[in-house]
Amino acid sequence: MTSGKDPNRPSVLGGPTIILVQPQLGENIGACARAMLNCGLTELRLVKPRDGWPNEKAVAAASGADLVLDGAKLYDTTAEAVADLNVVFATTVRTRGMIQEFVTPRVAAGELRAHFDAGHKTGVLFGPERTGLVNDDLTLAEKLITVPLNPSFSSLNLAQAVLLIGYEWFQTGEIPPDRVLHTGQTRPATKAELLNFFEHLEGDLDRTGFFTTPEKRPSMVRTLRNALERMQMTEQEVRTFHGVIAALTGRRKGEA
């Protein structure tokens, strides 16, 4: 994927602290930092990383997410890492026979947002790559997050898990709409401009004998208009299509 760095665009920062418990590889920590910053998360805590800290391989894997790595804090135990937090969720793929509430990442993100907006300090625990969190770590969390994936192949690497939780968190904030029409130097066509274009098109289709059956003309016109409406044409595109019709018919718009 190409770089998405743009210093001219505002950053959306803030959210729950990400706590990685005994992460094994520096590369994985760096990939997690990158995933965090993708989603505006900046507070990273590390509990006894196997390969020590700081770690040069983490810097390389972070792909510029230095803001996260530079502020990372080191702890000896999970309990110390969450001591100042008000609300903690933990990720796991197994129930481990414990009586605790399990929620999906989407539900967890909504609840974390509510706590965050109320001024509570929140965090999400992630366990070691191979084993996940142990029961003693899970008991530090109010709720457990489990991801509903393919039951026969549900394993995620550490950065994937962080990105998934981070993405759901980001979706609970002020985000762009799901779909945006980028019009460049023009603008969306007005209904008046579209109707004028439809009349131009339909008039020339009448003159060239396209509508061979008068009783079918209304439904054919509706079919054409519906198809063209779905194009979400811009003012520039409408003018271009006027020119196309004129070129095909050999008539200038407005000529009798």
Rosetta silent file (secondary structure, phi, psi, omega in degrees, C-alpha in Angstrom):
SEQUENCE: MTSGKDPNRPSVLGGPTIILVQPQLGENIGACARAMLNCGLTELRLVKPRDGWPNEKAVAAASGADLVLDGAKLYDTTAEAVADLNVVFATTVRTRGMIQEFVTPRVAAGELRAHFDAGHKTGVLFGPERTGLVNDDLTLAEKLITVPLNPSFSSLNLAQAVLLIGYEWFQTGEIPPDRVLHTGQTRPATKAELLNFFEHLEGDLDRTGFFTTPEKRPSMVRTLRNALERMQMTEQEVRTFHGVIAALTGRRKGEA
SCORE:     score description
SCORE:     0.000 S_00000001
   1 L     0.000  140.884 -179.355    0.000    0.000    0.000 S_00000001
   2 L   -72.562  162.807 -177.191    1.267    3.477   -0.813 S_00000001
   3 L   -64.314  138.959  177.346    2.160    5.969    1.862 S_00000001
   4 L  -111.079   18.659 -178.069   -0.746    7.757    3.509 S_00000001
   5 L   -77.834  131.998  177.945    1.359   10.352    5.292 S_00000001
   6 L  -148.553   98.365 -177.180    0.187   13.917    4.766 S_00000001
   7 L   -66.724  -12.581 -179.015    1.560   16.580    7.123 S_00000001
   8 L   -86.697   -7.178  179.680   -0.895   19.104    5.690 S_00000001
   9 L  -103.790  145.452 -177.309   -3.934   17.243    6.992 S_00000001
  10 L   -69.029  147.732  176.662   -5.015   17.411   10.652 S_00000001
  11 L   -88.755  147.729  173.604   -4.389   14.460   12.946 S_00000001
  12 L  -112.491  102.289 -172.476   -7.163   12.745   14.883 S_00000001
  13 L  -120.982  153.836  176.374   -5.499   11.617   18.083 S_00000001
  14 L   117.438  145.422  179.405   -6.604   10.224   21.429 S_00000001
  15 L   153.736 -167.666 -178.030   -8.193    7.099   22.766 S_00000001
  16 L   -64.963  151.394  174.001   -7.571    4.070   24.929 S_00000001
  17 E   -74.657  138.398  176.309   -4.075    3.034   25.919 S_00000001
  18 E  -100.278  123.367 -178.863   -2.791   -0.078   24.154 S_00000001
  19 E  -114.346  116.369  177.475   -0.948   -2.475   26.471 S_00000001
  20 E   -99.280  116.387 -177.466    1.142   -5.233   24.892 S_00000001
  21 E   -93.828  117.521  179.003    1.936   -7.936   27.439 S_00000001
  22 L    48.923   51.462  175.924    5.236   -9.728   26.804 S_00000001
  23 L   -64.386  146.567 -170.885    5.389   -9.058   23.067 S_00000001
  24 L   -90.370  -44.322 -172.224    8.026  -11.252   21.451 S_00000001
  25 L  -115.247  141.474  175.118    9.467   -9.394   18.472 S_00000001
  26 H   -59.511  -36.927  179.472   10.465   -5.783   17.980 S_00000001
  27 H   -60.235  -38.316  179.795    8.977   -5.950   14.503 S_00000001
  28 H   -67.673  -38.247  177.356    5.590   -6.813   15.984 S_00000001
  29 H   -63.436  -43.457  179.215    5.734   -3.864   18.370 S_00000001
  30 H   -63.016  -41.927  178.753    6.573   -1.566   15.487 S_00000001
  31 H   -64.208  -36.242  176.387    3.730   -2.940   13.377 S_00000001
  32 H   -65.465  -40.729  178.759    1.363   -2.381   16.314 S_00000001
  33 H   -61.556  -40.936  177.938    2.566    1.207   16.647 S_00000001
  34 H   -62.747  -46.525  179.204    1.842    1.765   12.964 S_00000001
  35 H   -61.296  -39.730  179.307   -1.644    0.265   13.339 S_00000001
  36 H   -60.490  -50.328 -176.066   -2.273    2.436   16.392 S_00000001
  37 H   -67.306  -29.627  172.380   -1.372    5.696   14.675 S_00000001
  38 H   -53.534  -35.421 -174.453   -3.526    4.709   11.687 S_00000001
  39 L  -104.890   12.306  176.219   -6.430    4.865   14.120 S_00000001
  40 L    80.159   10.805  179.778   -5.299    7.910   16.106 S_00000001
  41 L   -92.714  134.071 -173.790   -4.080    5.929   19.119 S_00000001
  42 L  -125.735  -16.398 -174.988   -0.803    7.145   20.610 S_00000001
  43 L   -94.810  111.497 -177.771   -0.404    5.704   24.127 S_00000001
  44 E  -118.038  131.264  176.167    1.540    2.438   24.092 S_00000001
  45 E  -123.176  139.353 -177.327    2.606    0.449   27.150 S_00000001
  46 E  -120.778  130.535  177.513    4.877   -2.604   27.057 S_00000001
  47 E  -108.744  109.077  175.941    5.060   -5.305   29.719 S_00000001
  48 L    46.098   60.927  176.031    8.380   -7.184   29.657 S_00000001
  49 L   -60.501  134.139 -172.155    9.008   -7.308   25.893 S_00000001
  50 L   -58.904  -41.168 -175.557   11.067  -10.421   25.193 S_00000001
  51 L   -95.287   16.434  175.880   13.724   -8.750   23.043 S_00000001
  52 L    80.711  171.305 -178.964   14.114   -5.705   25.279 S_00000001
  53 L  -151.612  136.362    4.540   13.312   -2.040   24.801 S_00000001
  54 L   -72.458  168.062 -174.292   14.072    0.182   22.950 S_00000001
  55 L  -139.656  119.988 -176.996   14.325   -1.964   19.838 S_00000001
  56 H   -62.589  -35.000 -179.592   15.680   -0.834   16.461 S_00000001
  57 H   -65.867  -28.908  177.040   13.571   -3.389   14.588 S_00000001
  58 H   -66.557  -39.558 -179.582   10.459   -1.825   16.062 S_00000001
  59 H   -62.148  -45.057 -179.250   11.434    1.557   14.620 S_00000001
  60 H   -63.593  -42.399 -177.419   11.832    0.120   11.127 S_00000001
  61 H   -72.753  -20.699 -177.882    8.523   -1.752   11.281 S_00000001
  62 H   -73.390  -16.937  176.555    6.644    1.304   12.583 S_00000001
  63 L    52.679   41.217  176.067    7.052    3.048    9.207 S_00000001
  64 L   100.582    0.261  178.658    7.166    6.505   10.738 S_00000001
  65 L   -82.069   50.490 -176.864    4.888    6.030   13.738 S_00000001
  66 H   -65.215  -29.824  179.229    7.631    7.518   15.910 S_00000001
  67 H   -55.647  -39.445 -179.093    5.096    9.453   17.959 S_00000001
  68 H   -74.336  -48.609 -176.895    3.851    6.163   19.395 S_00000001
  69 H   -65.421  -40.627 -177.878    7.233    4.517   19.919 S_00000001
  70 H   -63.527  -28.769 -178.576    8.866    7.590   21.454 S_00000001
  71 L   -97.240    2.745 -177.501    6.148    7.764   24.097 S_00000001
  72 L   -62.993  139.540  179.702    6.018    4.030   24.862 S_00000001
  73 E  -113.762  144.647 -175.386    6.301    3.153   28.571 S_00000001
  74 E  -106.073  137.639 -179.383    7.871    0.009   29.998 S_00000001
  75 E  -135.327  154.534  178.350    6.441   -2.044   32.906 S_00000001
  76 L   -86.945  -29.386 -178.849    7.451   -5.171   34.799 S_00000001
  77 L  -135.653  157.981  177.283    3.939   -6.483   35.376 S_00000001
  78 H   -65.234  -38.462 -179.999    0.512   -6.176   33.783 S_00000001
  79 H   -59.505  -40.616  178.305   -0.938   -4.978   37.076 S_00000001
  80 H   -67.175  -35.896 -176.870    1.515   -2.065   37.115 S_00000001
  81 H   -68.419  -25.328 -177.903    0.714   -1.241   33.494 S_00000001
  82 H  -109.047    3.662 -170.772   -3.003   -0.828   34.196 S_00000001
  83 L   -57.065  -36.688 -175.795   -2.792    0.586   37.726 S_00000001
  84 L   -94.167    3.578 -178.590   -3.786    4.157   36.799 S_00000001
  85 L   -89.878  148.363  178.402   -6.546    3.171   34.357 S_00000001
  86 L   -89.547  -34.039 -175.695  -10.232    3.296   35.227 S_00000001
  87 E  -136.338  129.731 -179.931  -11.510    0.845   32.629 S_00000001
  88 E  -131.235  131.644  170.667   -9.650   -2.059   31.016 S_00000001
  89 E  -110.849  154.234  179.700  -10.758   -4.458   28.299 S_00000001
  90 E  -131.979  143.404 -179.876   -8.704   -7.513   27.324 S_00000001
  91 E   -96.278  141.079  177.511   -8.514   -9.440   24.072 S_00000001
  92 L  -159.160  152.087  176.682   -8.688  -13.234   23.937 S_00000001
  93 L  -104.351   -4.709 -178.143   -9.666  -15.975   21.522 S_00000001
  94 L  -127.990  147.636  179.768  -10.519  -18.508   24.238 S_00000001
  95 L   -77.799  -25.769  178.435  -12.981  -18.422   27.112 S_00000001
  96 L    56.184   21.121  176.019  -10.536  -20.324   29.380 S_00000001
  97 L    71.154   15.220 -177.322  -13.478  -21.463   31.521 S_00000001
  98 L   -93.999  148.129  176.238  -13.810  -18.061   33.147 S_00000001
  99 L   -91.997   93.644  178.721  -17.088  -16.383   34.024 S_00000001
 100 L  -145.754  159.921  179.966  -16.699  -13.009   32.325 S_00000001
 101 L   -83.913  130.660  177.721  -18.609  -10.961   29.810 S_00000001
 102 E  -107.301  137.261  178.233  -17.413  -11.249   26.224 S_00000001
 103 E  -133.484  159.721  175.995  -18.111   -8.523   23.663 S_00000001
 104 L   -79.366  162.868  176.965  -17.231   -7.957   20.008 S_00000001
 105 H   -55.991  -35.377 -178.453  -14.714   -5.260   19.028 S_00000001
 106 H   -67.128  -44.228  177.896  -17.568   -3.047   17.821 S_00000001
 107 H   -65.408  -43.349  179.291  -19.424   -3.227   21.120 S_00000001
 108 H   -59.972  -42.179 -178.905  -16.200   -2.737   23.048 S_00000001
 109 H   -62.070  -41.277  178.615  -15.319    0.328   20.974 S_00000001
 110 H   -63.994  -40.951  179.879  -18.669    1.939   21.708 S_00000001
 111 H   -70.630  -39.118  177.267  -18.323    1.343   25.432 S_00000001
 112 H   -63.423  -38.422  178.801  -14.724    2.549   25.458 S_00000001
 113 H   -63.436  -41.799  179.897  -15.799    5.721   23.636 S_00000001
 114 H   -62.667  -43.003  177.787  -18.458    6.397   26.263 S_00000001
 115 H   -65.880  -42.684 -179.384  -15.906    6.001   29.063 S_00000001
 116 H   -61.202  -45.554 -179.882  -13.348    8.097   27.179 S_00000001
 117 H   -65.466  -24.995  178.597  -15.847   10.896   26.585 S_00000001
 118 L   -83.972   -0.243  178.150  -16.679   10.817   30.308 S_00000001
 119 L    89.870    9.599  179.437  -13.020   11.481   31.107 S_00000001
 120 L   -81.944  145.854  176.372  -12.169    7.958   32.237 S_00000001
 121 L   -85.888  122.892 -173.792   -8.728    6.527   31.484 S_00000001
 122 E  -120.310  159.626  178.394   -9.180    3.408   29.388 S_00000001
 123 E  -155.874  158.784  177.101   -6.970    0.654   28.060 S_00000001
 124 E  -128.200  128.264 -179.696   -6.967   -2.569   26.028 S_00000001
 125 E   -93.029  137.016  174.623   -4.743   -5.525   26.866 S_00000001
 126 E  -127.467  134.145 -175.888   -3.143   -7.720   24.202 S_00000001
 127 L   -89.405  179.402  177.971   -1.268  -10.897   25.089 S_00000001
 128 L   -58.229  151.507 -174.455    1.874  -12.559   23.743 S_00000001
 129 L   -56.427  -41.409 -172.219    1.773  -13.622   20.105 S_00000001
 130 L   -88.549  -33.064 -170.933    1.834  -17.364   20.716 S_00000001
 131 L  -114.118  -22.076 -174.184   -0.125  -17.849   23.914 S_00000001
 132 L    76.994 -174.703 -177.739   -2.339  -14.834   24.511 S_00000001
 133 L   -75.330  144.749  175.695   -3.115  -13.462   27.941 S_00000001
 134 L   -84.404  165.496 -175.933   -3.030  -15.708   31.007 S_00000001
 135 H   -58.147  -38.121 -179.082   -5.989  -15.893   33.374 S_00000001
 136 H   -63.188  -32.374  176.488   -4.382  -13.614   35.959 S_00000001
 137 H   -73.208  -39.859 -178.506   -4.121  -10.883   33.310 S_00000001
 138 H   -63.567  -30.409 -179.696   -7.701  -11.424   32.161 S_00000001
 139 L   -71.140  -10.386  176.847   -9.005  -10.880   35.674 S_00000001
 140 L   -81.475   -8.407 -175.628   -7.693   -7.310   35.505 S_00000001
 141 L  -104.001  145.262  174.777  -10.266   -6.493   32.813 S_00000001
 142 L   -69.696  -40.154 -177.309  -13.923   -5.592   33.192 S_00000001
 143 E  -141.328  157.154  179.111  -14.789   -7.274   29.886 S_00000001
 144 E  -109.880  140.780  178.906  -13.130   -9.502   27.332 S_00000001
 145 E  -104.438  126.867  174.129  -13.046   -8.808   23.614 S_00000001
 146 L  -129.206  141.479 -173.628  -13.296  -11.701   21.213 S_00000001
 147 L   -99.168  121.048  179.119  -13.429  -11.382   17.432 S_00000001
 148 L   -75.647   98.414 -179.755  -16.082  -13.423   15.586 S_00000001
 149 L  -123.715 -175.689  177.534  -14.062  -14.935   12.736 S_00000001
 150 L   -51.935  115.406 -175.371  -13.903  -18.226   10.862 S_00000001
 151 L   -56.738  -30.130 -177.761  -14.179  -20.792   13.694 S_00000001
 152 L   -87.561   -6.923  178.629  -11.682  -23.113   12.021 S_00000001
 153 L  -158.121   79.921 -172.377   -9.098  -20.361   11.456 S_00000001
 154 L  -111.141    7.304 -176.136   -9.552  -17.403   13.768 S_00000001
 155 L   -74.699  140.379  176.254   -5.970  -16.551   14.714 S_00000001
 156 L  -122.284  147.256  170.486   -4.735  -12.994   14.192 S_00000001
 157 L   -77.804  169.133 -171.346   -1.228  -11.660   14.470 S_00000001
 158 H   -60.510  -45.706 -178.546   -0.647   -8.990   17.076 S_00000001
 159 H   -66.063  -36.380  176.520   -0.728   -6.001   14.726 S_00000001
 160 H   -60.872  -43.258 -179.306   -3.894   -7.274   13.038 S_00000001
 161 H   -63.847  -43.208  179.216   -5.608   -7.507   16.403 S_00000001
 162 H   -64.302  -42.610 -179.985   -4.522   -3.992   17.370 S_00000001
 163 H   -64.196  -40.693 -179.258   -5.629   -2.600   14.017 S_00000001
 164 H   -62.493  -47.553  178.713   -9.021   -4.292   14.245 S_00000001
 165 H   -65.697  -42.821 -179.903   -9.730   -2.885   17.703 S_00000001
 166 H   -62.479  -40.307  179.587   -8.285    0.486   16.725 S_00000001
 167 H   -63.131  -46.053  178.944  -10.394    0.690   13.585 S_00000001
 168 H   -62.130  -37.183  175.378  -13.602   -0.023   15.465 S_00000001
 169 H   -60.996  -47.865 -177.039  -12.588    2.646   17.975 S_00000001
 170 H   -60.644  -35.229 -179.326  -11.946    5.151   15.195 S_00000001
 171 H   -67.349  -17.012  179.882  -15.356    4.458   13.686 S_00000001
 172 L   -84.366   -7.983 -177.551  -17.050    5.646   16.880 S_00000001
 173 L   -97.227 -161.470  178.669  -15.605    9.138   16.507 S_00000001
 174 L   -82.486  104.279 -175.567  -16.069   11.950   14.035 S_00000001
 175 L  -122.544  160.641  177.677  -15.256   10.260   10.748 S_00000001
 176 L   -65.237  158.581  176.466  -15.882   11.089    7.078 S_00000001
 177 L   -62.925  160.516 -177.256  -19.057    9.728    5.465 S_00000001
 178 L   -64.091  -27.312 -176.655  -18.918    6.262    3.929 S_00000001
 179 L  -140.804  130.615  179.916  -19.164    7.621    0.397 S_00000001
 180 L  -134.058  131.799  175.196  -18.017   10.961   -1.042 S_00000001
 181 L   -91.116  112.277  178.406  -18.229   12.184   -4.655 S_00000001
 182 L   -87.616  118.780 -173.342  -15.041   14.084   -5.429 S_00000001
 183 L  -103.638    1.020  178.883  -15.890   16.601   -8.172 S_00000001
 184 L    62.846 -127.473 -176.856  -12.522   18.298   -8.667 S_00000001
 185 L   -87.725   -3.371  179.818  -12.932   21.752  -10.184 S_00000001
 186 L  -105.368 -156.247 -178.754  -16.600   21.269  -11.044 S_00000001
 187 L  -150.987  164.509  175.437  -19.691   20.514   -8.917 S_00000001
 188 E   -61.370  141.570  179.099  -22.614   18.101   -8.869 S_00000001
 189 L   -67.083  145.153  174.904  -25.148   18.912  -11.567 S_00000001
 190 L   -78.880  163.380  177.604  -28.375   20.543  -10.468 S_00000001
 191 H   -63.153  -34.940  178.489  -31.708   18.903  -11.168 S_00000001
 192 H   -63.355  -41.714  179.035  -32.512   21.682  -13.626 S_00000001
 193 H   -66.160  -38.514  178.272  -29.319   20.936  -15.570 S_00000001
 194 H   -66.888  -44.075  179.800  -30.109   17.229  -15.582 S_00000001
 195 H   -62.779  -39.286  176.767  -33.688   17.771  -16.764 S_00000001
 196 H   -61.959  -41.011  178.208  -32.447   20.035  -19.532 S_00000001
 197 H   -66.879  -42.760  179.007  -30.008   17.338  -20.606 S_00000001
 198 H   -59.043  -44.130 -179.491  -32.709   14.638  -20.483 S_00000001
 199 H   -64.127  -38.694  176.786  -34.967   16.760  -22.697 S_00000001
 200 H   -62.104  -48.591 -179.246  -32.101   17.321  -25.125 S_00000001
 201 H   -63.137  -48.687 -176.032  -31.353   13.585  -25.281 S_00000001
 202 H   -67.669  -34.141  177.384  -34.972   12.493  -25.536 S_00000001
 203 H   -63.032  -44.342  179.349  -35.748   15.099  -28.181 S_00000001
 204 H   -71.019  -31.912  175.478  -32.966   13.853  -30.441 S_00000001
 205 H   -66.301  -35.344  175.245  -33.955   10.238  -29.785 S_00000001
 206 H   -62.844  -45.812 -175.953  -37.472   11.168  -30.936 S_00000001
 207 H   -67.199  -30.808 -178.934  -36.097   12.770  -34.106 S_00000001
 208 L   -90.983    2.364  175.736  -33.891    9.786  -34.952 S_00000001
 209 L    79.540   22.795 -179.433  -36.724    7.270  -34.461 S_00000001
 210 L   -65.734  -40.985 -179.511  -35.311    5.542  -31.380 S_00000001
 211 L   -85.686   87.863 -174.404  -38.722    5.298  -29.723 S_00000001
 212 L   -78.211  -22.862 -179.431  -40.368    3.006  -32.273 S_00000001
 213 L  -118.396  107.800 -175.120  -43.359    2.122  -30.093 S_00000001
 214 H   -54.351  -39.292 -176.687  -45.194    5.181  -28.691 S_00000001
 215 H   -69.995  -20.357  179.088  -46.832    3.293  -25.816 S_00000001
 216 H   -91.477   -9.436 -176.467  -43.411    2.077  -24.616 S_00000001
 217 H   -55.852  -47.327 -177.712  -41.800    5.524  -24.772 S_00000001
 218 H   -57.417  -44.183 -178.981  -42.651    6.556  -21.160 S_00000001
 219 H   -69.356  -34.341  178.057  -41.102    3.436  -19.625 S_00000001
 220 H   -68.038  -38.428  177.434  -38.029    3.692  -21.872 S_00000001
 221 H   -63.587  -44.027  178.803  -37.583    7.332  -20.882 S_00000001
 222 H   -62.120  -39.250  178.369  -37.798    6.406  -17.207 S_00000001
 223 H   -61.750  -45.423  178.667  -35.221    3.653  -17.742 S_00000001
 224 H   -63.158  -45.853 -178.231  -32.821    6.109  -19.387 S_00000001
 225 H   -64.665  -42.122  178.764  -33.336    8.766  -16.733 S_00000001
 226 H   -61.607  -42.503  179.829  -32.872    6.308  -13.864 S_00000001
 227 H   -63.854  -42.640 -179.393  -29.638    5.016  -15.390 S_00000001
 228 H   -71.219  -35.147  177.009  -28.283    8.522  -15.909 S_00000001
 229 H   -61.702  -38.642 -179.079  -29.348    9.651  -12.431 S_00000001
 230 L   -65.182  -16.846  179.962  -27.317    6.828  -10.902 S_00000001
 231 L   -73.320  -17.015 -177.104  -24.212    8.266  -12.558 S_00000001
 232 L    51.057   55.303 -174.496  -24.282   11.282  -10.195 S_00000001
 233 L   -66.658  147.949  173.644  -23.109   13.500  -13.029 S_00000001
 234 E   -89.947  169.721  177.693  -21.267   16.748  -12.484 S_00000001
 235 H   -60.608  -39.170  178.620  -22.024   20.006  -14.275 S_00000001
 236 H   -64.549  -41.286  179.941  -18.965   19.426  -16.472 S_00000001
 237 H   -66.374  -38.220  177.818  -20.114   15.923  -17.391 S_00000001
 238 H   -61.493  -45.267  178.659  -23.577   17.180  -18.332 S_00000001
 239 H   -62.827  -37.482  178.913  -22.036   19.762  -20.663 S_00000001
 240 H   -64.054  -42.686  179.931  -19.804   17.069  -22.151 S_00000001
 241 H   -68.277  -32.825  172.730  -22.781   14.796  -22.850 S_00000001
 242 H   -57.763  -44.757 -179.770  -24.621   17.677  -24.495 S_00000001
 243 H   -65.910  -37.368  178.831  -21.654   17.952  -26.821 S_00000001
 244 H   -62.223  -46.024 -179.514  -21.567   14.202  -27.450 S_00000001
 245 H   -62.975  -43.439  179.619  -25.241   14.170  -28.488 S_00000001
 246 H   -61.207  -41.028 -179.735  -24.737   17.174  -30.735 S_00000001
 247 H   -67.135  -38.908 -178.492  -21.743   15.517  -32.400 S_00000001
 248 H   -70.958  -34.853 -177.525  -23.600   12.252  -32.951 S_00000001
 249 H   -93.433  -12.460 -178.134  -26.700   13.896  -34.392 S_00000001
 250 L    74.075   16.802 -178.560  -24.921   16.635  -36.315 S_00000001
 251 L  -120.456  143.248  173.349  -27.112   19.212  -34.618 S_00000001
 252 L   -84.893  144.236  177.891  -26.172   21.985  -32.256 S_00000001
 253 L   -57.710  130.351  179.240  -28.094   22.236  -29.018 S_00000001
 254 L    98.433  -13.600  178.268  -30.987   24.664  -29.506 S_00000001
 255 L   -75.370  146.406  179.387  -31.230   24.194  -33.258 S_00000001
 256 L   -76.692    0.000    0.000  -34.658   23.388  -34.604 S_00000001
